[in-house]
Amino acid sequence: MAHVITGITRPDAKLIEAYRDLGAATVYEAAGRVGSVHPSIKPLAKGVHILGPAVTVLCHPRDNLMLHKALQIAKPGDVLVASTGGYSDAGYWGGLMAASAMARKLGGLAIDGCVRDSEEMIAMGFPVFCRGTCMRGTTKGVLGTVNLPILFGEVTVNPGDLVLGDDDGIVIVPRQQIETVLAASRKRVEAEVKKSSALAGGVSSVEFNKLGPVFEQLGLVEE
């Protein structure tokens, strides 16, 4: 089995860009409430957004060798999505790697682990989602994989899947479902605009969502 797959299929750039104004929670709901990455993987700073096709990385615990390889072969716009073998407490990624990633025009990093040089990366504007920060160093001597399926924050991610993240977290959209989920997301946004207008006009959420029968069935007692 190859450790690294260099040729992967990426979604059409226009399809990716169509997700730019959609929230991660909206896409998650529209996708059927699937693809939500574990909420402990958060943006490094408030207001950070991430969007792009996944380049998947599996690192050995406390070793970042394969992140360096992924950084070498990734294309502009790609998001590195990295698993660390269940060991998050090390600084797998730092300012120097972020500087290289920015020079190569990558879309960001999402890692099921920690990073370091956080202030530097926030200042340079490189998008990072991670479990936290940790100054502990890593080795560069154990093989893993690049662009093979990984388990990332309880979600299976394949190379080329769409990665969308904001302050609410990350949602993964399988590459084969990107068009379908996009259409469903747009319909959900339209419905939410109508709902917002109704609620702003004074209609209660109980009325709008027709929750009266639910309360009745559950035996709600009001005095």
C-alpha positions as CSV (number, residue, x, y, z in Angstrom):
1,M,0.0,0.0,0.0
2,A,1.3,3.5,-0.9
3,H,1.9,5.9,2.0
4,V,1.2,8.9,-0.1
5,I,-1.4,9.5,-2.9
6,T,-0.4,12.5,-5.0
7,G,-3.2,12.6,-7.5
8,I,-6.6,13.2,-5.9
9,T,-9.9,14.4,-7.3
10,R,-10.9,17.8,-6.1
11,P,-14.4,19.4,-6.3
12,D,-15.0,22.1,-8.9
13,A,-13.7,25.4,-7.7
14,K,-17.0,27.2,-8.4
15,L,-18.8,24.6,-6.3
16,I,-16.4,25.2,-3.4
17,E,-16.8,29.0,-3.7
18,A,-20.6,28.6,-3.6
19,Y,-20.2,27.5,0.0
20,R,-18.4,30.7,1.0
21,D,-21.4,32.5,2.5
22,L,-22.9,29.4,4.2
23,G,-22.6,28.7,7.9
24,A,-21.2,25.3,9.0
25,A,-24.3,24.7,11.2
26,T,-26.6,25.4,8.2
27,V,-24.7,22.9,6.0
28,Y,-24.7,20.3,8.7
29,E,-28.5,20.6,9.1
30,A,-29.0,20.6,5.3
31,A,-26.8,17.5,5.0
32,G,-29.1,15.5,7.3
33,R,-27.3,16.3,10.5
34,V,-24.2,14.4,9.5
35,G,-20.5,15.4,9.1
36,S,-20.2,17.4,12.3
37,V,-16.6,17.2,13.6
38,H,-16.2,16.8,17.4
39,P,-16.7,20.3,18.9
40,S,-13.4,20.1,20.8
41,I,-11.7,20.9,17.5
42,K,-12.2,24.7,17.4
43,P,-10.9,27.7,15.5
44,L,-7.6,29.0,16.9
45,A,-9.2,32.5,17.1
46,K,-12.7,33.9,16.8
47,G,-13.8,34.7,13.3
48,V,-11.5,32.2,11.6
49,H,-13.1,30.5,8.6
50,I,-11.8,27.5,6.6
51,L,-13.1,26.2,3.3
52,G,-11.5,23.9,0.7
53,P,-10.9,20.3,-0.4
54,A,-9.3,18.0,2.1
55,V,-5.8,16.7,1.9
56,T,-5.9,14.0,4.6
57,V,-2.9,13.3,6.8
58,L,-2.4,10.6,9.4
59,C,0.5,11.3,11.7
60,H,2.1,8.9,14.2
61,P,1.6,10.2,17.8
62,R,4.0,13.0,18.6
63,D,5.5,13.0,15.1
64,N,4.7,15.5,12.4
65,L,6.7,14.0,9.5
66,M,3.7,13.4,7.3
67,L,2.4,17.0,7.8
68,H,5.6,18.1,6.1
69,K,5.0,15.7,3.2
70,A,1.4,16.9,2.9
71,L,2.6,20.5,2.8
72,Q,4.9,19.6,0.0
73,I,2.3,18.1,-2.3
74,A,-0.8,20.1,-1.4
75,K,-2.3,22.5,-4.0
76,P,-3.5,26.1,-3.6
77,G,-6.8,26.1,-1.7
78,D,-6.3,22.7,-0.2
79,V,-7.1,22.3,3.5
80,L,-4.8,19.9,5.4
81,V,-6.9,17.6,7.6
82,A,-4.8,15.7,10.1
83,S,-5.3,13.0,12.6
84,T,-2.6,12.4,15.2
85,G,-3.3,8.8,16.2
86,G,-5.2,9.8,19.3
87,Y,-2.4,11.8,20.9
88,S,-3.2,15.5,20.8
89,D,-0.8,16.9,23.4
90,A,2.0,18.1,21.2
91,G,2.7,21.0,18.9
92,Y,2.4,19.3,15.6
93,W,2.3,22.5,13.6
94,G,3.8,26.0,14.2
95,G,4.6,29.4,12.7
96,L,7.3,28.2,10.2
97,M,5.0,25.6,8.7
98,A,2.2,28.2,8.6
99,A,4.4,30.6,6.7
100,S,5.2,27.9,4.2
101,A,1.5,27.0,3.8
102,M,0.6,30.7,3.2
103,A,3.4,31.0,0.6
104,R,1.9,27.9,-1.1
105,K,-1.6,29.5,-0.9
106,L,-3.1,26.6,1.1
107,G,-6.6,27.1,2.5
108,G,-5.7,26.2,6.1
109,L,-5.2,23.4,8.6
110,A,-7.6,21.3,10.6
111,I,-5.9,19.0,13.1
112,D,-7.2,16.6,15.7
113,G,-4.3,17.7,17.9
114,C,-2.5,20.8,19.2
115,V,-0.4,23.5,17.6
116,R,2.1,26.1,18.8
117,D,3.2,29.6,17.9
118,S,-0.5,30.5,18.1
119,E,-0.1,34.3,18.4
120,E,2.2,34.3,15.4
121,M,-0.2,32.3,13.2
122,I,-3.2,34.4,14.3
123,A,-1.3,37.6,13.4
124,M,-0.4,36.2,10.0
125,G,-4.0,35.2,9.3
126,F,-3.4,31.5,8.6
127,P,-6.7,29.6,9.3
128,V,-6.2,26.9,11.9
129,F,-8.7,24.6,13.7
130,C,-7.3,22.5,16.4
131,R,-7.8,21.0,19.9
132,G,-5.7,23.7,21.5
133,T,-2.1,24.8,22.0
134,C,0.9,22.9,23.3
135,M,4.5,23.8,23.2
136,R,5.8,20.2,23.4
137,G,7.9,19.3,20.3
138,T,7.4,16.5,17.9
139,T,9.8,14.1,16.1
140,K,10.1,13.7,12.3
141,G,10.9,10.0,11.9
142,V,7.7,7.9,11.6
143,L,5.7,7.2,8.5
144,G,2.0,7.7,8.3
145,T,-0.2,8.4,5.3
146,V,-1.3,11.3,3.1
147,N,-4.5,11.2,1.0
148,L,-5.9,8.0,2.4
149,P,-9.2,8.0,4.4
150,I,-8.8,9.0,8.1
151,L,-11.0,9.3,11.1
152,F,-11.0,13.0,12.1
153,G,-13.0,14.2,15.1
154,E,-15.4,11.2,14.9
155,V,-15.9,11.8,11.1
156,T,-14.5,9.7,8.3
157,V,-12.8,12.1,5.8
158,N,-11.6,11.2,2.3
159,P,-9.3,13.2,0.2
160,G,-11.2,15.7,-1.8
161,D,-14.1,16.0,0.6
162,L,-15.2,19.6,1.3
163,V,-14.1,21.1,4.6
164,L,-16.1,24.0,6.0
165,G,-15.4,25.6,9.3
166,D,-16.4,28.7,11.3
167,D,-17.0,29.7,14.9
168,D,-19.6,26.9,15.3
169,G,-17.1,24.2,14.3
170,I,-16.3,22.1,11.2
171,V,-18.6,20.1,8.9
172,I,-17.3,17.6,6.3
173,V,-19.3,17.2,3.1
174,P,-18.4,14.1,1.0
175,R,-17.1,15.1,-2.4
176,Q,-19.9,13.1,-4.2
177,Q,-22.6,15.0,-2.2
178,I,-21.4,18.5,-2.6
179,E,-23.9,19.6,-5.2
180,T,-26.9,18.0,-3.4
181,V,-25.9,19.5,0.0
182,L,-25.4,22.9,-1.6
183,A,-28.9,22.9,-3.0
184,A,-30.4,21.7,0.3
185,S,-28.4,24.4,2.2
186,R,-29.7,27.2,-0.1
187,K,-33.3,26.0,0.5
188,R,-32.6,26.0,4.2
189,V,-31.3,29.6,4.1
190,E,-34.5,30.7,2.2
191,A,-36.7,29.0,4.8
192,E,-34.8,30.6,7.6
193,V,-35.2,34.0,6.1
194,K,-39.0,33.5,6.0
195,K,-39.0,32.2,9.6
196,S,-36.9,35.1,10.8
197,S,-39.3,37.6,9.2
198,A,-42.3,35.9,10.9
199,L,-40.6,35.8,14.3
200,A,-39.6,39.5,14.0
201,G,-43.2,40.2,13.3
202,G,-44.3,38.8,16.6
203,V,-45.2,35.2,15.8
204,S,-44.0,32.9,18.6
205,S,-41.7,30.0,17.8
206,V,-44.3,27.7,19.3
207,E,-46.9,28.9,16.8
208,F,-44.5,28.9,13.8
209,N,-43.1,25.5,14.5
210,K,-46.6,24.1,15.3
211,L,-45.5,22.8,18.7
212,G,-48.9,22.9,20.3
213,P,-49.7,19.3,19.5
214,V,-46.3,18.2,20.9
215,F,-46.9,19.8,24.2
216,E,-50.4,18.3,24.3
217,Q,-49.1,14.8,23.6
218,L,-46.5,15.2,26.3
219,G,-49.2,16.2,28.8
220,L,-48.0,19.8,29.4
221,V,-49.9,21.5,32.2
222,E,-50.2,25.2,32.4
223,E,-51.8,27.3,35.2
